[in-house]
Structure formats: structure tokens, C-alpha cells
Amino acid sequence: MRSLNPGQVLLIAALLVMLGLAAFGIHWAWNATNGVDDAAMDENGWIALGLGSLFSLVIGCGLMALMFYSSRRGYDDSADPFRKKEPK
């Protein structure tokens, strides 16, 4: 295993600090209700949540499929002039 250089150690430390701050912020926001009751969601809200989640998932999967299709068919080759050509 190779050793880490000081820049990599600094990067890892900065990322861990940001992760800790994000975890603290989530914990603070979760517990900062200050007496606010939980909001109830009716049937229309659950339907909207389900449909929004489903459509987001479909769009995300569709775009990923198009990306892989485009990459496999070679449509992306002209967009990257610095890519090395593989010998056939």
C-alpha cells in the first residue's frame, strides 16, 4: 500500500470535517422542532409524493440508459477530441 502525500491527507481531513458538519446540521435540524407538532399528510399528499418519486426514478434511469447507449454506440466520440482512439 502506498503512503498518502500531505495534499491527500488534507483533502481527506477537509472531507471528514464537512461530513461531520453535515451530520451535526442534520441532527440539529431534526431536533429543532421547538414545540411544532408533526404535520399530517393526507391521501393526496401521499399520492403526490409517490408519483413524484416514481417519475424522478424513471427520468433518472432513462437518462442513465441514454448515457450508456450513447457511449456504447460511439455518439460521444466526436464530443471529446482528446480521447485516444483504440486500435481496431
C-alpha positions as CSV (number, residue, x, y, z in Angstrom):
1,M,0.0,0.0,0.0
2,R,1.4,3.4,-0.9
3,S,1.5,6.3,1.6
4,L,-0.6,9.4,1.2
5,N,1.0,12.7,0.4
6,P,0.2,15.8,2.5
7,G,-2.3,17.1,-0.1
8,Q,-4.3,13.9,0.1
9,V,-4.3,13.9,3.9
10,L,-5.5,17.5,3.9
11,L,-8.2,16.6,1.4
12,I,-9.4,13.6,3.5
13,A,-9.4,15.7,6.6
14,A,-11.4,18.5,4.9
15,L,-13.9,16.0,3.6
16,L,-14.3,14.4,7.1
17,V,-14.8,17.9,8.6
18,M,-17.5,18.6,6.1
19,L,-19.1,15.2,6.8
20,G,-19.1,16.0,10.5
21,L,-20.7,19.4,9.9
22,A,-23.4,17.9,7.7
23,A,-24.1,15.3,10.4
24,F,-24.3,18.0,13.1
25,G,-26.6,20.1,10.9
26,I,-28.9,17.2,10.2
27,H,-29.0,16.3,13.9
28,W,-29.6,20.0,14.9
29,A,-32.4,20.4,12.3
30,W,-34.0,17.1,13.3
31,N,-34.2,18.1,17.0
32,A,-35.0,21.8,16.4
33,T,-38.8,21.4,16.3
34,N,-39.4,23.8,19.2
35,G,-42.8,22.5,20.0
36,V,-44.0,22.3,16.4
37,D,-46.4,19.3,16.1
38,D,-45.8,16.7,13.4
39,A,-47.6,17.7,10.1
40,A,-50.1,15.1,9.0
41,M,-50.2,14.3,5.3
42,D,-53.5,13.3,3.7
43,E,-54.1,10.8,0.9
44,N,-53.4,13.5,-1.8
45,G,-50.1,14.3,-0.3
46,W,-49.1,10.6,-0.3
47,I,-50.2,10.2,-3.9
48,A,-48.2,13.3,-4.9
49,L,-45.1,12.0,-3.1
50,G,-45.4,8.6,-4.7
51,L,-45.9,9.9,-8.2
52,G,-43.1,12.5,-7.8
53,S,-40.7,9.8,-6.6
54,L,-41.7,7.4,-9.4
55,F,-41.3,10.0,-12.1
56,S,-37.9,11.1,-10.7
57,L,-36.7,7.5,-10.7
58,V,-38.0,6.9,-14.2
59,I,-36.3,10.1,-15.5
60,G,-33.1,9.3,-13.8
61,C,-33.0,5.7,-15.0
62,G,-33.9,6.8,-18.5
63,L,-31.1,9.4,-18.7
64,M,-28.6,6.9,-17.4
65,A,-29.7,4.4,-20.0
66,L,-29.4,7.0,-22.7
67,M,-25.9,7.9,-21.5
68,F,-24.8,4.2,-21.6
69,Y,-26.4,3.7,-25.0
70,S,-24.7,6.8,-26.4
71,S,-21.4,5.8,-25.1
72,R,-21.6,2.3,-26.4
73,R,-22.7,3.4,-29.9
74,G,-19.9,5.9,-30.2
75,Y,-22.0,9.0,-30.3
76,D,-19.8,10.6,-27.7
77,D,-16.6,10.2,-29.6
78,S,-16.9,13.4,-31.6
79,A,-17.5,15.4,-28.4
80,D,-14.1,14.5,-26.9
81,P,-11.3,15.3,-29.4
82,F,-8.6,14.4,-26.9
83,R,-9.8,10.8,-26.3
84,K,-7.3,8.3,-27.5
85,K,-8.5,6.1,-30.3
86,E,-8.4,2.4,-29.6
87,P,-6.9,0.3,-32.4
88,K,-9.4,-2.0,-34.1
